């Protein structure tokens, strides 16, 4: 599967209670809806960049705290090191 190829880091957007992952496709780049269960293997297969970052979690203005906390928790439980996950402070509009 093309989405399992190794990339520099995964950008995951939390909007309300939903998750979207940044993908590059032939039709264009953008965020595509994804289930939490889909995000775990994507994150595990993502190599760290030079700064040690593996996953960047972005939040919309309507992002639920419980949704992004659950994402962060599930990633760590699956084996993604907590120090390689960054939760951005700025909200995505």
N, C-alpha and C positions, 0 to 999 in steps of 0.2 A: 504494500500500500504506500502510495507516494507520501502521505502525511506522516508516516512513521520514519521517514528519512531523517537523518540527523541535521538539526539546524542550530544556530547560535543560541537562541533562547526562545521560549514559547511565551507569547503574549495572550493572556486570557482576560476577557472582559466580563465582569459581573454586572448584569443589568436586572434590577429587581431580584427575582429568584432564579434567573436564567444565566447560563454561561454561553459565551461565544469564544471561539479561538481564531486567531489571525491566521489566514491561509493565503498562499499565493496560488492562483489557478490560471489556466489558459484564458479564462474569461475576465480575469481581473483579480486584484487583491482586496481583501476585506475580512471582516469578522463574520463567521458562520456559526450558527447555533450548534451546540454540542451538549451531550449529557455528561454529567460528572464522571460516569464510568468510562467514557471515551477519552477524557482528559488525562487520566492517570497514566495509561501506557504512552501517550504522547509526551508527557512530562518526563517519564522515566527514560525514554529514548532520546531525550534532548541533551546534547552535551553542554557543559558549562562554557561560557565565554571567558575572555581573558580576565574579567573582573570576578569570576566565580558565579555569575548569574545563570540560572537555568530557567526559571519561570518568573515572569513579570505579571502580577495581578493588577488589572486596572478596574476602576469602579465608576459606574455612571452615577448621576445624582440620585437615581432611584434604587441603587444597589442596596440590598438588605444585608445588614451586618451578619446575620446568621448564614447567609449564602456564601459570602467570601470567607468567613471563619471556617465553615465546613470544608470548602475547597482547600484552604491552607492546611487544615488538620488532616484531611484525606491524603493530600500529597505527601505530607511528612510520614504518616502511617504506612504509606506504600513504599517509602524508601527514598524520597527526594529530601536531601538535607535541608533543614530549615534555613540555614545560612545562604542557600542558593535560591531562595524564594524572596522576591521583593514585592511588597505591597505599596504601590505608588500613593503618595499623599494627595496629589491633584486628581480631581474628578473629571471624567470624560463627559462632555456634553453631547 
